[in-house]
């Protein structure tokens, strides 16, 4: 699973897609860049997320997170990570909780998502979210992943068995898309 994350972080770096407008956390900023440029280059760094931070975050959202997602949070910090149609929530050092909280509580009205037990963690293309479905009966909080379409607010399409299987399946989709080019 972590190899897939690393593969796509490297892919986007190789394509020159590690920049964004605005502020970059100092630990992730490219020190060689001219500070007058609007778009700021950023670097992937090892995660500094702790178990206690994850536990505090779980308490703030009212749900336990899957072990595979916790492993992902503790792997690397980045600003952008896209695999096929999935664009995972920004995960910068120091402010990762606020980025994920923004998606969960302020991305779309809460009553459609978190209040119904769906925890968004990634954008799907430009029209929806991938969410953990906490309403499903599962072991060890290894929730299935559902796709929520913002134009059909009450509709949740089961998309993946869990977070780790999602990454493997997205990797396969990306490979097929590349082969078709």
N, C-alpha and C positions, 0 to 999 in steps of 0.2 A: 504494500500500500504506500509506504513512504517513498519507495523508488518511483512510483508514478508521480507523486507530488514533485519530487526532485527533477524528474524528466521534463515536466511542463514548466517548472520555474526556469530551467536551463533553456528550454525551447524559446520562451518569450525573451529571455536575456539575449540569446543568439540573434533573435529578430530585431533587437534594439527597442523592445517595448517595456523598459523599466524606467519610465519617466511619467510624471504627472504634474499638473499645475499646482502651485501652492506649496505649503509647508510639508517638509519631510522630517520625521523624527531624526534627531541628530545622529543616533547610532546607526541609522540606515542610509544617511545621506552620502552621496558621492562627493568626497572631499576635494576631488580634482575639478569639479565643475565650477564654472563662472557663476558667482552668486547673483549676477544681474539677470540671468536667464529666467523667464517665466516658468518654463517647464523644468522640473527638478528631477534629476536622476536619483534612483534609489537602489540599494543593494539588499539582497536576501541575506538574512543573518540567522544564526541558530536561535531558537525560541528561548525566551526567558520566563515563560509561563510556568507557574508553580501549581502544585496540587491544591494548595490553600486558595489561590486565586480562582481556580476552577470551581472549587467548592463554594466560594463566595458568589461567583457568577451564577451557579446553579440555584442558590438560595434566592438571588435577585430575580430570576426568571420563574422560579417555582417548579422547576423540573430538573431531573437528573439527565445528564448527557451520556450518550453511548461511549463505551471505552475506546472505540476506534476514533471517535471525534476528539476525545481528550488527547489521544496519542497524536493526532493531527495538530491540535493546538500547541502541543509541546514540541513540535518538530522544527518548524521554521517560521520566521516572520517575513511578511511580504505585503505589498500593496495590491497587486493584481495577479490573479491566477485563473486562467480559463482553460477548461478541458472540454472540447467539443462545444455544446451549447451552454454549458455550465460555467458561470463566473462566480467563484467562491467569494464570500464576504472578505473584504480587506482585513488583513491580520497584522497590522504594524505593532512594533514593540511599544510598550507603555500605554497605548490607547486601544488595544485590541478589544477590550470589554466595551468601550463606548461605541466602537464601530459595529460590533455585533448587536449590541443593545439597540442602536439606532435602527438597524434592519428589523429587529424583532418587534420593537415597540412603536416605531415612527415611520417605517417604510410604507406601510398601508394601514388602514384602520385596524386596530387590535382585535376588534370584534370578529373579523374574518379569519384571523390566524391564531395568535397566542391565546386569546380568550377561548378558542375552540380546541386548544391542545396541539396546535400545529406550530412548530418552532422554525421560522425561516433561517436559512444559513447560506443560501446562494441564489443568485439571479439565474433565471432560465431565459436565454435569448434576451429579448427586450420586452417580454410580455408576462413573466410570471416568476414565482419563487419555488425553489425546492425547499421542502420542510420536513423535519422529523415529525412523524405522526404518533404523538404520545397517547392517542386514543386506542391504538392497536394493542392487543394482548401480545406481549413479547417478553423474552427472558433478558435479564440484565440491561434493560433500557436500550436494547439494540433495535431501535424503532425502524419500521419501514420508512422509506422516503416517498413523499407524495409531491406531485406537481400542482401548484395553485396558479390558476389563470386569473389575472386581475379583472378580466372582463366577465368572468363567470365566478363570482365571489363565493358561492356556496358549493362549488365543485372541486373536489380533490381527486386527482387521478393517481393511483398507485403506480409508482415509476420504478423503484428499486427495492430490493429486499432489505438493505441497510446501507450505512455509509460506506463501508469498505467495498461491498459489491458494486455500489454506485461508481466508485473510482475505477474499478476494473472494467466495468461496462463502458464508461465514458472513454476510457483509453482505447478500447476496441472500436468504438464508434469513430473516434478521431483517426485511428489507423485506416479504417475503411474510407473515410472522407479523403484522406491523403492519397490512397490508392486510386480513387476515382478522378483525381485531378489530372 
